[in-house]
Every structure is written in C-alpha cells, then in structure tokens.
Amino acid sequence: MNYPQNTWTWNGQKIKSTWIKTNDISKYSPITQVYGIIFNEEGEILICRKGDGDWQIPGGHPEKDETVNQTLEREMLEEVDVTVKDIQILGVQKGEFPDDTNSKPHYQVRCIAKLKELLSQTPDPDNGDMWERKFVPASEVTNYVKWNTTGDAMFKDAIEVYSSGLKPTI
C-alpha cells in the first residue's frame, strides 16, 4: 500500500513522516504522542497554538501506563480546556530519522472525537502556558495547520470519517 509521506527538518535533523490510516494500532510501537482532531456541533475543527507559534491540533505524550483514550482526554483538558466524547482512532503517523541508522521508528496516534464541553481556559499545568484555541471550518483546517502531505491526508481522512458518523473505538 502506498502511504502519504513527507520529509522535513526539525532541530537540524531530517525526519520522514508517513500517514497510516488505521483503527488498529496494536502493531505500532512505541507510541510517543496522541493528538486529537476535535469536531464541534457545526463540524468545525479545534486548533491551538502557544504564543505566536504555528497552529496545530492539541495532544501530547502518554504518561506511564496511560491508554490512548486517557492520554487524549488528559491532554485536551491540560492544553485547551475541553472535554470530548465518541473518541475514535483515525490512524498513526510514523516518524523516522533516515540519517540516523541507529534510530527506530516511533508512532503518533491520531484520534477524532466530538466536543463534549468547552471550559474556561486555564494555564497548562505542565508549563503554565496559555494556549490560544479556536474552531475553524473543516474545509479550511489545512490553511492553518500546515503539515504538508501527511497532514493533508490525515485531515481529509478525519473529515470523511466524521461525515460518515463517528463510531467510538476506544
């Protein structure tokens, strides 16, 4: 199968990203991050950023023995002060460092969910940062979150799955 890929540089290191749409993440390890594409009742997607940073979707690192569901719920509260429902795994983004022959691939889970409640904003307990948050039309999300080929494919898949009705998987 041909998966969408792109290569980019972060902190001087070349990274190859591959988008894999799947609801079975059992064969992907280690999972280093969990991110959520959160839809409100109008079908808009929640995006966020710190300060003048780039727009992204909220998420972060799993803590010890945390499930994907627990990580997503915690990160949504910590970063953007929302609760979610109807969580469904959308896929994984595989990350590789092609110039480092000793490195192994890592995986970032992407979930989709519906907004349950938008809470008053509070500082992120990890670092005290306040995240700017807003909902944007799904058709415009890639104008804000610029994650190239893999991001475009991920958002396309998320919109298709959301439009066909979420079926919680976790």
Buried (B, 14 or more C-beta within 10 A) or exposed (E): EEBBBBEEEEEEEEBBBBBBBEEEBEEBEEBEBBBBBBBEEEEBBBBBBBEEEEBBBBBBEBEEEBEBBBBBBBBBBBBBBBBBEBBBBBBBBBBBBEEEEEEEBBBBBBBBBBBBEBEEBEEBEEEEBEBBBEBBEBEEBBEBBEBBBBBBBBBBBBBEBBEEEBEBBB
